[in-house]
């Protein structure tokens, strides 16, 4: 099977009518052993399976041919490449119900696989979706080992045992090769998804007498059910695969939360989970919500309110919103620093201008002592130095008043 981190698209044989153009293919019905209750078989060589798909790989599951009267190999042609020979798993051993072929990992895109010269039984195919795979109208299958399923309680057990259908049926492993089972009261699981319906499938154990009460709570609305096998019940099949535990019917497209819990336990009966299926409300993997993030709260109610933290906003979109917020904060920070610098610069410049103006005003009121130079009078060469000294002293001691020059009479 593809890695559990991949998204699987379930393609039942009933959806592949145009994929059997050559050969005498016959549809087989069952009481529930087949996934979707039907399978298609070709019992003589010469048939082929032609499947166009968009993704990175495709696998096929069903019964391998009987080694006694059927070829144990077939030819595989992928796109325009030359066909190559492929053998069924465990050729030469008894028939088995299993995944009998899976393509190599291919580049994401449109591909065509042609299985020719084949004798086989086909129950279903699984496409591994790629970034370009259109998901609208598809059915996503979620294996019991997926990290998207959150288990709680201590009674859960994982099993890789094959399913014993009994009678003339061919036995084989469950989808994904494992199941989870519990009978402990209080044990359960939760699963968040974005879609328009959901179904829960498992294995019913007819040989385990007793009963188990199970509640399925979808968006706060609880549906109760019971798995019960009374003592003395006639058994035709020890185990039944692809047993439908719960189906929601049509939901409003959007985010939903499914919670399962064990409410009652008596005897040897257990709840066995194999896989979930749902129709997505997103059209590509890039739009798929990441509900497994630790920051993602559990949604409730039939309508979830998307938020940037988790409840169904795409990562790429959430990431884009975070990038915008970071860029906005960075730009705002830079503008704030620039604004502070401009204000500080203006303040310093204003202070400098004020200081300059004060200095100019102070300089304008400084009064320097005036010195008056007198010409010697020609009338006499005798100068009364004491009077001149008094006049000069008065002039310097009181610079606001200018001393008048002495008269000729005073000098004579």
C-alpha positions in Angstrom: 0.0 0.0 0.0 1.1 3.6 -0.5 2.7 5.4 2.5 0.2 6.5 5.2 1.1 10.2 4.7 -0.4 10.0 1.2 -4.0 10.7 0.3 -5.7 7.7 -1.2 -8.7 7.9 -3.6 -10.9 4.9 -3.6 -12.0 3.6 -7.0 -14.5 0.8 -6.8 -14.8 -1.6 -9.7 -18.4 -0.4 -10.2 -17.0 3.0 -11.1 -14.6 1.5 -13.7 -17.1 0.3 -16.4 -15.1 1.7 -19.2 -11.9 0.1 -18.0 -12.6 -3.4 -19.3 -12.8 -3.0 -23.1 -11.5 -6.5 -23.9 -12.4 -9.9 -22.4 -15.3 -11.6 -20.9 -15.6 -9.8 -17.5 -18.2 -11.0 -15.1 -19.6 -9.0 -12.1 -19.7 -11.0 -8.8 -22.1 -10.1 -6.0 -21.6 -10.8 -2.3 -23.4 -10.3 1.0 -20.7 -7.7 2.1 -17.4 -9.4 1.6 -16.4 -7.3 -1.3 -15.8 -3.6 -0.8 -18.9 -2.0 -2.3 -20.5 -5.5 -2.4 -19.3 -6.3 -5.9 -16.2 -7.5 -7.7 -15.4 -8.1 -11.4 -13.6 -11.2 -12.7 -12.1 -12.5 -16.0 -11.5 -16.3 -16.0 -9.8 -16.7 -19.3 -6.7 -15.1 -20.9 -7.1 -12.3 -23.3 -8.7 -9.5 -21.2 -7.2 -6.2 -20.2 -7.8 -3.4 -17.7 -7.3 0.1 -19.1 -7.3 2.9 -16.5 -6.6 6.6 -17.1 -5.9 8.4 -13.8 -4.4 11.6 -12.5 -2.0 11.2 -9.6 1.4 9.6 -8.7 0.4 5.8 -8.6 -2.4 3.4 -8.7 -2.8 -0.1 -7.1 -5.3 -2.9 -7.6 -6.8 -5.3 -5.0 -8.8 -8.5 -5.4 -8.3 -12.3 -5.7 -5.2 -13.6 -7.4 -5.9 -16.4 -10.0 -5.7 -20.1 -9.2 -2.3 -21.4 -10.1 -3.7 -24.7 -11.4 -5.3 -23.4 -14.5 -4.4 -19.7 -14.9 -1.3 -17.7 -15.9 0.5 -16.3 -12.9 1.8 -13.2 -14.7 0.4 -10.4 -16.9 1.8 -7.4 -18.9 1.9 -3.8 -17.7 2.1 -0.8 -20.0 2.3 2.6 -18.5 1.7 5.7 -20.7 3.8 5.2 -23.9 6.4 2.9 -22.4 6.8 -0.6 -23.6 4.9 -3.3 -21.6 6.8 -5.4 -19.1 6.0 -8.7 -17.4 4.7 -8.8 -13.8 4.0 -11.8 -11.6 1.2 -12.0 -9.1 2.2 -12.1 -5.4 3.1 -15.6 -4.2 2.6 -17.3 -7.5 2.2 -21.1 -7.3 0.5 -20.9 -3.9 -3.3 -20.9 -3.2 -5.4 -17.9 -4.2 -5.3 -15.0 -1.9 -7.2 -11.7 -1.6 -4.6 -9.0 -1.7 -3.2 -6.0 -3.5 -1.9 -7.8 -6.5 -0.3 -4.8 -8.4 0.9 -1.3 -7.8 2.6 1.0 -10.3 6.0 2.6 -9.5 5.8 6.2 -8.2 5.2 8.3 -11.3 5.5 12.1 -11.9 2.4 13.9 -10.8 0.0 14.2 -13.7 -2.2 12.3 -16.1 -1.3 8.7 -16.8 -2.7 5.6 -18.4 -2.0 2.0 -17.2 -2.9 -1.0 -19.3 -2.9 -4.4 -17.7 -3.1 -7.0 -20.5 -3.1 -10.8 -21.0 -4.6 -11.0 -17.5 -6.8 -13.5 -15.6 -7.8 -11.9 -12.3 -10.5 -10.7 -9.9 -10.7 -7.0 -9.2 -12.4 -5.6 -6.1 -11.2 -2.0 -6.1 -8.3 0.3 -7.0 -6.6 3.0 -5.0 -5.1 6.1 -6.6 -2.4 8.1 -4.7 -3.3 11.7 -5.3 -0.8 14.3 -6.3 -0.8 18.1 -6.2 -2.6 18.4 -9.5 -5.2 15.6 -8.9 -8.7 17.0 -9.0 -10.5 15.8 -5.8 -14.0 17.1 -6.3 -16.5 14.2 -6.4 -13.9 11.7 -5.4 -13.9 9.4 -2.3 -10.9 9.6 0.1 -10.1 6.5 2.0 -8.4 6.9 5.4 -6.6 3.8 6.8 -6.9 2.9 10.5 -3.1 3.6 10.8 -3.5 7.2 9.5 -2.2 9.9 11.9 -5.4 11.8 11.2 -7.3 9.4 13.4 -6.7 10.2 17.0 -7.3 7.2 19.4 -8.0 7.5 23.1 -8.1 4.9 25.8 -5.8 2.0 26.7 -7.7 -0.9 25.2 -6.9 -0.4 21.5 -5.0 -3.3 19.8 -3.5 -3.3 16.3 -3.7 -6.5 14.3 -2.2 -7.5 10.9 -4.0 -10.8 10.8 -5.9 -11.8 7.7 -9.6 -11.9 7.6 -11.2 -15.3 7.9 -14.3 -15.2 5.8 -14.7 -18.9 5.6 -16.6 -21.2 3.2 -15.4 -21.0 -0.3 -14.2 -17.4 0.0 -10.6 -16.5 -0.5 -9.1 -15.0 2.7 -6.8 -12.1 2.8 -5.7 -9.0 4.8 -7.9 -5.9 5.4 -7.4 -2.7 3.5 -4.0 -1.3 4.4 -3.1 -4.7 6.0 -4.1 -3.7 9.6 -7.1 -3.1 11.9 -7.6 -1.4 15.3 -10.0 -3.1 17.8 -11.2 -2.4 21.4 -14.0 -3.5 23.8 -13.0 -1.2 26.7 -15.7 1.2 27.9 -14.6 4.8 27.3 -12.2 4.0 24.5 -12.8 5.8 21.2 -11.3 7.9 18.5 -11.9 11.3 16.9 -11.5 12.3 13.3 -11.8 15.8 11.8 -12.4 16.2 8.1 -13.6 18.7 5.4 -16.3 17.1 3.4 -19.9 16.3 2.6 -20.3 12.8 4.0 -18.4 10.2 6.0 -18.6 6.4 6.6 -16.8 4.1 9.0 -15.9 0.5 8.0 -14.5 -2.4 9.9 -14.6 -6.1 10.5 -17.6 -7.9 12.2 -16.6 -10.9 14.3 -19.4 -13.5 14.2 -17.5 -15.9 16.4 -17.2 -13.4 19.2 -20.4 -13.7 21.3 -21.5 -10.8 23.4 -22.2 -7.2 22.6 -20.6 -3.8 22.4 -22.4 -0.4 22.5 -21.0 2.3 20.3 -21.8 6.0 20.0 -20.9 8.0 17.0 -21.1 11.8 17.6 -20.9 13.9 14.5 -20.8 17.7 15.1 -22.5 17.2 18.5 -25.3 14.9 17.3 -25.0 11.3 18.6 -26.1 8.1 16.9 -26.0 5.0 19.1 -25.5 1.4 17.7 -24.7 -2.0 19.0 -22.6 -5.0 17.8 -24.2 -8.1 19.2 -23.9 -11.9 18.6 -26.1 -13.9 21.0 -24.8 -17.3 22.3 -25.9 -20.1 20.0 -26.1 -18.0 16.8 -25.6 -20.0 13.6 -22.4 -18.8 11.9 -21.9 -18.8 8.1 -18.8 -16.6 8.1 -16.4 -16.2 11.0 -15.6 -12.6 10.0 -17.0 -10.1 7.5 -14.8 -7.4 6.1 -15.9 -4.0 4.9 -18.6 -4.0 7.5 -20.4 -0.6 7.7 -20.4 0.7 11.3 -21.7 4.2 10.6 -22.7 6.4 7.7 -23.6 10.1 8.0 -25.6 10.6 4.8 -25.3 13.9 3.1 -23.7 16.8 5.1 -23.3 20.4 4.4 -19.9 20.8 2.8 -17.3 22.0 5.3 -15.4 21.1 8.4 -16.8 18.4 10.6 -15.7 16.4 13.7 -16.6 12.7 14.3 -16.1 11.1 17.7 -16.6 7.4 18.4 -16.8 6.0 21.9 -17.5 2.6 23.5 -20.5 2.9 25.9 -21.1 -0.7 26.8 -19.2 -4.0 26.7 -20.3 -7.6 27.4 -18.7 -10.9 26.5 -16.1 -11.3 23.7 -17.4 -8.9 21.1 -15.2 -6.0 20.0 -15.4 -2.9 17.8 -12.9 -3.4 14.9 -12.0 -0.4 12.7 -10.5 -0.9 9.3 -10.9 2.4 7.4 -13.0 5.6 6.9 -14.2 7.2 3.7 -15.5 10.7 2.9 -16.1 13.0 0.0 -13.9 16.0 0.3 -15.1 19.6 0.1 -11.7 20.8 -1.1 -10.8 20.4 -4.8 -7.0 19.8 -4.5 -4.4 18.7 -1.9 -3.1 22.3 -1.5 -6.6 23.2 -0.1 -6.8 20.2 2.3 -7.0 21.4 5.9 -4.2 20.3 8.3 -6.3 19.1 11.3 -3.3 17.2 12.8 -1.5 20.4 13.7 -1.1 20.8 17.5 -2.6 24.3 17.2 -5.8 22.9 15.7 -8.8 22.9 18.1 -11.5 20.3 17.7 -14.4 21.7 15.8 -18.0 21.1 16.8 -21.3 21.9 15.2 -22.4 21.2 11.6 -20.9 24.5 10.5 -17.3 25.2 11.4 -15.9 28.7 11.5 -12.6 28.8 9.7 -9.8 30.6 11.5 -6.2 31.4 10.8 -5.1 29.0 13.6 -6.6 25.9 12.2 -10.1 25.0 11.7 -10.0 24.4 8.1 -8.1 27.4 6.6 -5.7 26.1 4.0 -1.9 26.1 5.0 -0.9 27.8 2.0 -3.6 30.4 2.7 -2.7 30.5 6.5 0.9 30.8 5.6 0.2 33.5 3.1 -1.8 35.4 5.8 1.1 35.0 8.2 3.6 36.3 5.6 1.5 39.4 5.0 1.2 40.0 8.7 5.0 39.7 9.1 5.7 42.0 6.1 3.1 44.5 7.4 4.8 44.5 10.8 8.2 44.9 9.3 7.2 47.8 7.1 5.3 49.5 10.0 8.4 49.1 12.1 10.7 50.7 9.5 8.2 53.6 9.0 8.1 54.1 12.7 11.9 54.3 13.0 12.0 56.8 10.0 9.2 58.9 11.6 11.1 59.0 14.9 14.3 60.0 13.1 12.5 62.8 11.2 10.9 64.2 14.4 14.2 64.1 16.3 16.0 65.7 13.4 13.4 68.5 13.2 13.6 69.0 17.0 17.4 69.3 16.9 17.3 71.6 13.9 14.7 73.8 15.7 16.9 74.0 18.8 19.9 75.0 16.7 18.0 77.7 15.0 16.7 79.0 18.3 20.2 79.0 19.7 21.6 80.9 16.7 18.8 83.5 17.0 19.6 84.0 20.7 23.3 84.4 20.0 22.5 87.0 17.4 20.2 88.9 19.7 22.8 88.9 22.5 25.5 90.0 20.0 23.2 92.9 18.9 22.9 94.3 22.4 26.6 94.2 23.3 27.8 97.9 23.6 31.5 98.4 22.9 33.2 101.5 24.6 33.4 104.4 22.3 36.8 106.2 21.9 36.7 109.8 20.7 39.8 111.1 19.1 40.3 114.8 19.5 42.5 116.9 17.3 45.0 119.1 19.0 44.0 122.8 18.8 46.3 125.0 16.8 45.8 127.9 19.2 48.1 126.5 21.8 50.4 123.6 22.2 49.7 123.3 25.9 47.3 120.5 26.8 45.6 120.2 30.1 46.1 116.5 30.5 44.1 116.3 33.7 40.9 117.4 32.1 41.4 115.1 29.1 41.9 112.2 31.6 38.7 113.1 33.4 36.8 113.2 30.2 38.1 109.9 29.0 37.4 108.3 32.4 33.8 109.5 32.2 33.5 108.1 28.7 34.7 104.6 29.6 32.9 104.4 32.9 29.6 105.3 31.3 29.6 104.0 27.7 26.0 105.0 27.2 27.0 108.7 27.3 29.4 110.2 25.0 31.6 113.0 26.6 31.5 116.3 24.6 34.9 117.6 23.4 36.4 120.3 25.6 36.1 124.0 24.4 39.1 126.1 23.3 38.6 128.2 26.4 39.2 125.3 28.7 42.3 124.3 26.9 43.7 127.8 26.8 
